[in-house]
Amino acid sequence: MLLHPTRLGEMNILLSAVLWSTFPVITILSFGTVPPLFSAGISTLLAALFFAFLLTLKHEWPLLLKHKAWKDILLTTLFIGIAFYGFLFLGLKHTSAGNAAILMLMEVFFSFLILGLLLHHEPLLPRTVIGGACMVLGALLVLLPKGAEGWQQGDLLIIIATIFAPLGNRFAQRARKVVTTNVIMFLRSIGSGAFLLLLAWYLEPHPTGADLSGSFGFVLINGILLLGLSKILWIEGIHRIPITKAISIDSITPLFTLVVAYFILLEQPNVLQVASLIPIGIGMVLLTKSSRILPSP
């Protein structure tokens, strides 16, 4: 029995969310011996190998010559492969997995702001203003100063990362109309992985062979499962349903992350983290309810 395209898209996003919920935890574990940008670059290049295997398996290499998709793939590489993941990996070095998962929900707010308000895909309604305010309130609860430490640098970097994701998703959605997900992700992974490694080479201490072997298992999981398989599910999902609806379904991720972080990293969820989920959840409902931003292609 074949699933309706919309239902299939929703299932893809849900499965992607379950996999992606482990990303902050696995990434933090990889930082034990490998600096953030090196971890990001190596993970991304491993993802490129994964997609090269899929291109070979499905005989899709000729699709790389479809130049009509090149511009959109280049832009999604810039906005997501380099900017989003660069800030995300750097942020995870200086914050908890739970904080990161919750603050990544700010992508809903910026998707509305950029794709809806700024690009005029949806009118400015009272519910959207209230929804945006709720999202900001939820983020502020996580960012509240904690004693003498003040705001954590990592939290701010995570929020900056979410600003770049909406446009990157939009360009990926457009590219998917021309080529397959494997083509998009292979080219994005090659380009962003090489750039992040080059950046790491100049900005971070160089890990030794022993350092790399110590974190290789975590980097491999990041590359194959999280930057590989979960991204296939995500792009196939937004190919079938609107981006804002996909992000709404993806909002279940922090709940899984908090559970995984508790059992693996022994991170105890604090009152502010739990409290922040309330206004953020209300904000997501208001921003995505009856949304007409970016109808499914």
N, C-alpha and C positions, 0 to 999 in steps of 0.2 A: 504493500500500500504506500503510495507516494504522498509525502507531506505537502501541504500548501506552501508555496514559497515564503509567505510571511511567517508561518509556523516554523519552517526550517531555519529561517533567519533568526528567530527568537531562540531556538534551541542552540544554534551555533554560538550566539552571544552568551547564553547561560553557561555552556561548557567552557567557553573562553574565560568567563569570570571565575569559575572554579579553579582552573589552572593558574590564572593570573594572580589569584589571591595568595599564592605561595611566593610570588616574585619578590616582594620586599624582604621576606625571611631568607630565601636562598641567596639574594644579592648581599645582604648583610653578612651572611656566613662566608661568602667569597672574599669579603674584605679582610678576613683574618690574615691573609698573606699577600693579597694583590690589591693595589690602590684602585680607587673607583673608576677612573677613565680607562685604565688598562683592563679592568674587569668588563667594562662596557664594550670596549673595542674587540677584545678576544671573544666575548660571548656573541657579538654581532657577526663576526667573521665565521664562527662555528655555525651560526644560523644560515649564513650564505652557503656553506657546504651542504647543509641539510636541503636547502632549496635547489641547489645544483643537482643533487641526487634526484629530487622530484621532477625537475625539468628533463633529466635524462630518462627517467622511468616513464614519463608521460609524453615524451618526444615533443617537448614544447620549446626547444631552443630556437627554432625559426621565428617564434613570436617576439624575440628580442629585437628583431629588425623592424617592428611596427613603430615607426618614429612618431606616429600621432600621439602615443602615450608617453613619450620621453619627457616632455615638459612637466606633466603632472607627476610622474615618478620622481623627477629631480626635485620638485617642490615638496613632495611628501617626504623625501629623504632629508631635505633641509629642515623642515619643520618638526618632523617626528624622529627620524633616524639620528639626527645630530642634536638639535636643540632640546627636544623633549627628553630623550634618553640621556643626553649629557647632563642636564640639570637634575634629572631624576637620580642617576647614579651618584652624583656629587651630594645631593640632598640626603640620600639614604646613609651616607657615611656619618652624618651628624644628627640623625633623629631616629626614633624608634619605628619598627615596622608598623605598629598600630597607628601612630600619627601619620605616617606616609600614606597608608591605605585610606584613611579618612580624608586627608587633605587632597588626595587625587580625585575625590568626588567634586572638587571645584571645577573640574572639566565640564560638568553640566552647566555651571554658571557662565563660564567663558564661551561654551558652545552657543548658549542663548545670546550672550552679549555680542559675539563676533558674527556668527552665522545668521542670527535673527535680527537683532537691533541694528547693528552696523551695516549689514548687507541687505536690510529691509525685506527679509523673508517673512516676518511676522510683525504685526502692529504692537505698539507699546500699550499693553493692557494692565489694569490694576493688579491682576493676579500675578503677572510676570514681574512687576516691580516688587511686590511682596515676596514672591518666590526668590528673587535675587537677593533681597535683604536677608531672608532666612539663611541662604547659603553662606553669605558673608558672616552672619552671626555665628553659624556653626564653626566656620574656620577660625574665628576670633576666640572661641572657647578653647580650641586646641592650642592657639598661639598665646593664650594668656601668660603673662610672666610667671615664672616659677621661682620664687625666692630671688636670690641675687643673680641667678643665671640669665633671667630675661628671656626674650624670644630666642628660640633655637634657630641657628643659621640654616640647618637642614630643612626645617619647616617652611621657611621662606623660599628656599630653592625648589621645593616640591611644588609650591603654588605657582612659581614662575614657570615651571615645566608645563603645567596644565594650560597655560595661556597659548602655547604653541600647538597643542594637540588638535583643536577643532579644525583649523585650516589644513593641517596635514591629513586628517581624516577625509576632509572634503576632496582634496586632490587625489587621495587613494581611491575614493568612491568613483571619481570620474575616470581614472586610469583603468579601473576594473571593467568599465564598459568596453574597453578596447582590447585588453590582454587579460591573462589569467592572474590569479593571486600569486602563484609561484614566480611569475616573471617580475611582478611588482616587488615582491619581498626579496628576490635574489639581487636585483639591481640596487634596491634600497640598502640591503645588508652589506653589499660590497662597498658601496660609496660611503655610507656612514661608518662602517667598521674601520675602513682605512683612515678616514679623517680622525676618528676618535683615538685610534692608536697613535697617529702622528701627533695629535695634541697631547696625549699622555706622555709621549717620549720627551717632549720639551717641558712639561709642567710637573710631572710626578717622578718620584724615585723609581728606578728601574727594578722590577722584581727579578730575583734569580731563578734558576731552573728549579731549585727546591721550593721556592715560594709558589711558582706556577703549579708544580705537582701537588702541593698541599691544598690548593683550592680548585684543582682541575675538575673534580667531580661536580662541584657547585656551578662552575662556569659552564660545564657541559650541559647540565640540566637547564640552565638559563638559555643557552644557545639553541638547543634542540626542542625542548618542550615549551618554554615560555616565550622566547623571541621567535620560535619556529612554529610549532603546532598551534599555540594559542592565537598567534597572529593570522594564521590561515582561517581559523574559526571566526576571528573578528572581522576580517575583510569580507569573507563570504557572508557574514551576518549583515554588515552595513550595505552590501550589494543588494540585499533583499528588503531591508527595513530602514526607516530614517535613522540618521545618526543620533538624534536626540532620544529616540525610543531605545536604541541600542544602549546608550549611556545610562538610561533609566534602569534597564534590566541589569546592567553591569554594576549598579549601585549596591548589589548584594555582596560585592567583593570584600569590603572592610570587615563584615561580620566573620567571614571565613578566615581573613587574615588575623584578626584578633585571637581566634581560636588556635590557629597554627602557631602564631607567635607565643602564645601562652605555653603550649606544650613543648615547643622546640627551643625558643629563646628564653623561656621562663619570664616573659613580659606580662606583668599583671595589668589588665585594663584599669585605667584610673577613672575617677568620677567625671572629669571633664571630657574624656574621650567618649564615654557612654552618653553623656549629656549632649555632646555635639551632634550625635546621630539624629536627635529629635528635630532641631531646626533644619538640618541638612536634608533629612527625609521629607519634611514638609515642603521645603524649597524645591526639591526635585519633582514632587508631585505637581506643584503649581506651575513649574516651568515646562513640564512635559505633557501636562493634561491637554488633550485635544490640540497638541502642537502640530503645526503644518510646516515646520521648518524642514527643508530638504526632503521632499517626498521620495519614497523608494523608487529607484530607477527601474 
